Amino acid sequence: MRDAQGDRRGRRPNRPDPDAGPVEAFADRLWQLKIAAGDPSFAEMCAQGAAASKSSLAAAAQGRTLPSWAVTWEFVRVLAVGRLGQDQAATEREWRTHWTRTKALTDLTALASHHQGVDPPAPEGVAPSSAVSVPSTDLAPSPAESAAPQGSPSPSTSPTARASSEGPGAGDPEPVASGPRAVSRFRPKVLAAAVVACAVVVAGVFLFSGRSPEPSVATPIALDESVFEADVTIPDGTLVGKGESFEKVWRIKNAGKVEWAGRFLMRVNDTLCAAPRKVGVPRTPPGSSVDIRVTVEAPKTAGACKIFWKMVDAEGRLLFPDKRPIFLDVRVS
């Protein structure tokens, strides 16, 4: 409900400060989209097809952590494509670029915090307060790193920089010790600086090439494809009784060239109806169709019940992140 000024009654969520950091700026961009689409509630977004829970959508707009690409796309798709009528492919490309850049900057921050005492140089066009790093697991050598000149001094490892951070006598050259001790004292700083320098190079590749790691989405498998064929039972809009248990069956075709094995349908939103979080997808060879069954229990109160499922692998990673979810839609009376 809205008051005379058009705002919802009750406590209003705090909008993130876009100047506070890359995650906050990304969340503010989501807020701008939400307002442009008429500022629907997160419950309304779920009802209109966002295959994510209300809490996940709300968290995406808070700016505390970067949402996964899957949640981001559901947030954007239902607003930009569903409500504003924007082109789906173009919208996905635009927002994937925004998400990729934010992910790279966020990962840079994590590594900079891990290596305290070493200040990484800021990526070109990024303010020092936003300069951050990628995790060490993302530091595989890249062509850009291989081509980097060797032996150039790092500001954080120069004698002057070391002296200024090590207390009295900062202006004097630091005595050089000989033997293993000198090596052990010097090595941690050199290694930390090298890690951060590599991180900045990798982040530059992510920021300006548009490439990004997708930790929550499985790497696409060549010629892996699914096609929805039918609601075998409980068509959309079916009336069910309060507290009634029923079986929903979908028929899906494996339209690709790889066998489906070890796959599941995972529920991606919360509703009044009770249903398992995951149901198994029977082994399905290419070209075959499969019936997927789930038992659902209606609530003891009247209302609408709409549940969305997406296909995942055994580790819970989305297999078709860009496809619309399959769903159950019933009325409880």
URTAUR-V100216 format. One record per residue. N is the residue number from 0. RES is the residue in three letters. PSI is psi in whole degrees, 0 to 359 (* if undefined). D_FIRST is the distance of its C-alpha to the first C-alpha in Angstrom with 2 decimals. Layout:
<<N & RES & PSI & D_FIRST> <N & RES & PSI & D_FIRST>>
This chain:
<<0 & MET & 145 & 0.00> <1 & ARG & 151 & 3.79> <2 & ASP & 190 & 6.91> <3 & ALA & 333 & 10.15> <4 & GLN & 0 & 11.32> <5 & GLY & 4 & 8.75> <6 & ASP & 152 & 8.07> <7 & ARG & 143 & 5.56> <8 & ARG & 158 & 6.33> <9 & GLY & 191 & 9.38> <10 & ARG & 132 & 12.19> <11 & ARG & 139 & 12.30> <12 & PRO & 147 & 14.96> <13 & ASN & 128 & 18.24> <14 & ARG & 136 & 19.36> <15 & PRO & 153 & 23.02> <16 & ASP & 115 & 25.88> <17 & PRO & 343 & 27.66> <18 & ASP & 358 & 30.92> <19 & ALA & 341 & 31.01> <20 & GLY & 174 & 32.43> <21 & PRO & 322 & 32.33> <22 & VAL & 318 & 29.68> <23 & GLU & 321 & 27.32> <24 & ALA & 322 & 28.12> <25 & PHE & 317 & 27.39> <26 & ALA & 322 & 23.99> <27 & ASP & 325 & 23.20> <28 & ARG & 322 & 24.31> <29 & LEU & 319 & 21.83> <30 & TRP & 317 & 19.02> <31 & GLN & 318 & 20.42> <32 & LEU & 317 & 20.40> <33 & LYS & 317 & 16.78> <34 & ILE & 318 & 15.78> <35 & ALA & 332 & 18.34> <36 & ALA & 12 & 16.88> <37 & GLY & 6 & 13.48> <38 & ASP & 54 & 12.06> <39 & PRO & 158 & 10.87> <40 & SER & 164 & 10.13> <41 & PHE & 329 & 13.49> <42 & ALA & 320 & 12.85> <43 & GLU & 322 & 12.29> <44 & MET & 320 & 15.44> <45 & CYS & 317 & 17.32> <46 & ALA & 333 & 16.52> <47 & GLN & 8 & 17.79> <48 & GLY & 2 & 21.01> <49 & ALA & 117 & 21.01> <50 & ALA & 61 & 23.82> <51 & ALA & 155 & 22.82> <52 & SER & 160 & 20.90> <53 & LYS & 319 & 17.51> <54 & SER & 324 & 19.58> <55 & SER & 318 & 22.02> <56 & LEU & 318 & 19.58> <57 & ALA & 318 & 18.02> <58 & ALA & 325 & 21.62> <59 & ALA & 327 & 22.68> <60 & ALA & 357 & 20.39> <61 & GLN & 334 & 21.47> <62 & GLY & 18 & 24.98> <63 & ARG & 319 & 26.91> <64 & THR & 156 & 28.78> <65 & LEU & 125 & 29.28> <66 & PRO & 159 & 27.66> <67 & SER & 162 & 30.11> <68 & TRP & 324 & 30.66> <69 & ALA & 314 & 29.38> <70 & VAL & 318 & 25.92> <71 & THR & 314 & 25.94> <72 & TRP & 322 & 26.82> <73 & GLU & 320 & 24.13> <74 & PHE & 311 & 21.51> <75 & VAL & 317 & 23.21> <76 & ARG & 314 & 24.18> <77 & VAL & 334 & 20.84> <78 & LEU & 302 & 19.61> <79 & ALA & 316 & 22.90> <80 & VAL & 310 & 24.59> <81 & GLY & 318 & 21.96> <82 & ARG & 325 & 19.47> <83 & LEU & 351 & 21.85> <84 & GLY & 24 & 24.97> <85 & GLN & 157 & 27.21> <86 & ASP & 130 & 30.50> <87 & GLN & 313 & 30.24> <88 & ALA & 315 & 33.67> <89 & ALA & 320 & 33.41> <90 & THR & 318 & 29.97> <91 & GLU & 317 & 31.33> <92 & ARG & 315 & 34.41> <93 & GLU & 312 & 32.54> <94 & TRP & 331 & 30.20> <95 & ARG & 324 & 33.04> <96 & THR & 314 & 35.01> <97 & HIS & 314 & 32.31> <98 & TRP & 319 & 31.98> <99 & THR & 315 & 35.78> <100 & ARG & 318 & 36.41> <101 & THR & 320 & 33.88> <102 & LYS & 316 & 35.45> <103 & ALA & 316 & 38.90> <104 & LEU & 321 & 38.01> <105 & THR & 318 & 36.32> <106 & ASP & 326 & 39.42> <107 & LEU & 318 & 41.65> <108 & THR & 318 & 39.95> <109 & ALA & 318 & 40.54> <110 & LEU & 324 & 44.24> <111 & ALA & 322 & 44.69> <112 & SER & 325 & 43.38> <113 & HIS & 323 & 45.71> <114 & HIS & 68 & 48.72> <115 & GLN & 144 & 48.33> <116 & GLY & 352 & 50.89> <117 & VAL & 117 & 51.09> <118 & ASP & 110 & 49.12> <119 & PRO & 146 & 48.53> <120 & PRO & 145 & 48.90> <121 & ALA & 140 & 45.67> <122 & PRO & 151 & 45.21> <123 & GLU & 130 & 45.96> <124 & GLY & 7 & 43.14> <125 & VAL & 132 & 41.26> <126 & ALA & 149 & 41.18> <127 & PRO & 326 & 43.10> <128 & SER & 343 & 40.03> <129 & SER & 356 & 38.59> <130 & ALA & 124 & 41.89> <131 & VAL & 185 & 41.57> <132 & SER & 166 & 43.20> <133 & VAL & 154 & 43.18> <134 & PRO & 157 & 44.15> <135 & SER & 336 & 47.84> <136 & THR & 345 & 47.32> <137 & ASP & 16 & 46.43> <138 & LEU & 31 & 49.60> <139 & ALA & 141 & 51.86> <140 & PRO & 139 & 54.26> <141 & SER & 165 & 53.17> <142 & PRO & 323 & 55.37> <143 & ALA & 323 & 54.00> <144 & GLU & 320 & 55.13> <145 & SER & 328 & 58.51> <146 & ALA & 353 & 59.20> <147 & ALA & 140 & 58.33> <148 & PRO & 142 & 61.46> <149 & GLN & 149 & 62.99> <150 & GLY & 1 & 64.14> <151 & SER & 136 & 61.99> <152 & PRO & 149 & 61.29> <153 & SER & 135 & 57.82> <154 & PRO & 325 & 56.82> <155 & SER & 349 & 55.68> <156 & THR & 7 & 59.08> <157 & SER & 155 & 61.44> <158 & PRO & 319 & 63.85> <159 & THR & 316 & 62.26> <160 & ALA & 320 & 58.73> <161 & ARG & 318 & 59.98> <162 & ALA & 320 & 61.95> <163 & SER & 340 & 59.14> <164 & SER & 4 & 57.01> <165 & GLU & 25 & 59.81> <166 & GLY & 210 & 60.65> <167 & PRO & 151 & 64.02> <168 & GLY & 23 & 66.41> <169 & ALA & 331 & 63.61> <170 & GLY & 346 & 65.75> <171 & ASP & 149 & 68.67> <172 & PRO & 142 & 69.05> <173 & GLU & 131 & 68.28> <174 & PRO & 142 & 71.45> <175 & VAL & 117 & 71.69> <176 & ALA & 158 & 72.62> <177 & SER & 161 & 74.54> <178 & GLY & 187 & 74.29> <179 & PRO & 327 & 71.50> <180 & ARG & 316 & 69.83> <181 & ALA & 320 & 69.16> <182 & VAL & 316 & 67.70> <183 & SER & 328 & 65.41> <184 & ARG & 326 & 64.18> <185 & PHE & 327 & 63.52> <186 & ARG & 314 & 62.07> <187 & PRO & 319 & 58.59> <188 & LYS & 319 & 57.70> <189 & VAL & 316 & 59.10> <190 & LEU & 318 & 57.26> <191 & ALA & 317 & 53.94> <192 & ALA & 321 & 54.38> <193 & ALA & 319 & 55.35> <194 & VAL & 314 & 52.30> <195 & VAL & 320 & 49.97> <196 & ALA & 317 & 51.92> <197 & CYS & 322 & 51.63> <198 & ALA & 320 & 47.90> <199 & VAL & 321 & 47.45> <200 & VAL & 314 & 49.47> <201 & VAL & 318 & 47.43> <202 & ALA & 323 & 44.15> <203 & GLY & 322 & 45.56> <204 & VAL & 315 & 46.19> <205 & PHE & 318 & 42.60> <206 & LEU & 320 & 41.15> <207 & PHE & 349 & 43.30> <208 & SER & 346 & 44.25> <209 & GLY & 3 & 40.76> <210 & ARG & 150 & 42.01> <211 & SER & 143 & 40.02> <212 & PRO & 147 & 40.44> <213 & GLU & 80 & 37.98> <214 & PRO & 333 & 38.13> <215 & SER & 1 & 35.36> <216 & VAL & 129 & 36.61> <217 & ALA & 147 & 40.03> <218 & THR & 128 & 42.57> <219 & PRO & 138 & 42.55> <220 & ILE & 134 & 45.53> <221 & ALA & 132 & 47.64> <222 & LEU & 30 & 47.20> <223 & ASP & 121 & 44.58> <224 & GLU & 146 & 42.33> <225 & SER & 149 & 40.23> <226 & VAL & 126 & 39.31> <227 & PHE & 133 & 36.96> <228 & GLU & 316 & 38.95> <229 & ALA & 154 & 37.27> <230 & ASP & 103 & 35.06> <231 & VAL & 321 & 38.04> <232 & THR & 163 & 36.04> <233 & ILE & 70 & 32.52> <234 & PRO & 163 & 31.47> <235 & ASP & 137 & 27.84> <236 & GLY & 3 & 25.94> <237 & THR & 139 & 28.48> <238 & LEU & 130 & 27.64> <239 & VAL & 156 & 28.71> <240 & GLY & 158 & 29.08> <241 & LYS & 130 & 27.37> <242 & GLY & 4 & 29.35> <243 & GLU & 141 & 31.49> <244 & SER & 140 & 33.23> <245 & PHE & 162 & 34.02> <246 & GLU & 124 & 35.55> <247 & LYS & 134 & 33.98> <248 & VAL & 126 & 36.63> <249 & TRP & 152 & 36.34> <250 & ARG & 124 & 39.40> <251 & ILE & 142 & 39.73> <252 & LYS & 136 & 42.80> <253 & ASN & 96 & 44.48> <254 & ALA & 9 & 45.19> <255 & GLY & 204 & 46.63> <256 & LYS & 9 & 50.01> <257 & VAL & 148 & 49.33> <258 & GLU & 141 & 49.16> <259 & TRP & 121 & 45.96> <260 & ALA & 140 & 46.85> <261 & GLY & 35 & 44.97> <262 & ARG & 161 & 41.55> <263 & PHE & 160 & 38.35> <264 & LEU & 127 & 34.92> <265 & MET & 131 & 32.40> <266 & ARG & 136 & 28.88> <267 & VAL & 7 & 26.44> <268 & ASN & 169 & 23.09> <269 & ASP & 137 & 22.02> <270 & THR & 178 & 20.96> <271 & LEU & 332 & 21.42> <272 & CYS & 146 & 24.77> <273 & ALA & 129 & 27.77> <274 & ALA & 152 & 29.95> <275 & PRO & 152 & 32.48> <276 & ARG & 322 & 31.61> <277 & LYS & 145 & 34.60> <278 & VAL & 144 & 36.89> <279 & GLY & 146 & 40.27> <280 & VAL & 119 & 41.25> <281 & PRO & 152 & 44.82> <282 & ARG & 130 & 47.50> <283 & THR & 114 & 47.41> <284 & PRO & 162 & 50.20> <285 & PRO & 139 & 49.62> <286 & GLY & 353 & 49.29> <287 & SER & 159 & 48.32> <288 & SER & 154 & 45.18> <289 & VAL & 141 & 43.67> <290 & ASP & 127 & 41.53> <291 & ILE & 127 & 39.00> <292 & ARG & 143 & 37.89> <293 & VAL & 136 & 35.18> <294 & THR & 130 & 34.64> <295 & VAL & 144 & 31.09> <296 & GLU & 124 & 30.02> <297 & ALA & 152 & 27.03> <298 & PRO & 170 & 24.85> <299 & LYS & 9 & 25.59> <300 & THR & 153 & 22.19> <301 & ALA & 153 & 21.05> <302 & GLY & 191 & 18.74> <303 & ALA & 149 & 19.18> <304 & CYS & 117 & 21.40> <305 & LYS & 120 & 22.14> <306 & ILE & 136 & 24.52> <307 & PHE & 142 & 26.05> <308 & TRP & 145 & 29.61> <309 & LYS & 150 & 31.72> <310 & MET & 134 & 35.51> <311 & VAL & 166 & 36.93> <312 & ASP & 188 & 40.44> <313 & ALA & 338 & 41.89> <314 & GLU & 5 & 40.54> <315 & GLY & 13 & 36.95> <316 & ARG & 139 & 37.07> <317 & LEU & 136 & 35.35> <318 & LEU & 329 & 37.98> <319 & PHE & 70 & 36.10> <320 & PRO & 334 & 33.30> <321 & ASP & 356 & 32.80> <322 & LYS & 151 & 32.61> <323 & ARG & 146 & 29.52> <324 & PRO & 158 & 29.18> <325 & ILE & 157 & 30.22> <326 & PHE & 164 & 27.72> <327 & LEU & 134 & 27.34> <328 & ASP & 105 & 24.75> <329 & VAL & 164 & 24.94> <330 & ARG & 130 & 23.17> <331 & VAL & 126 & 23.84> <332 & SER & * & 24.67>>
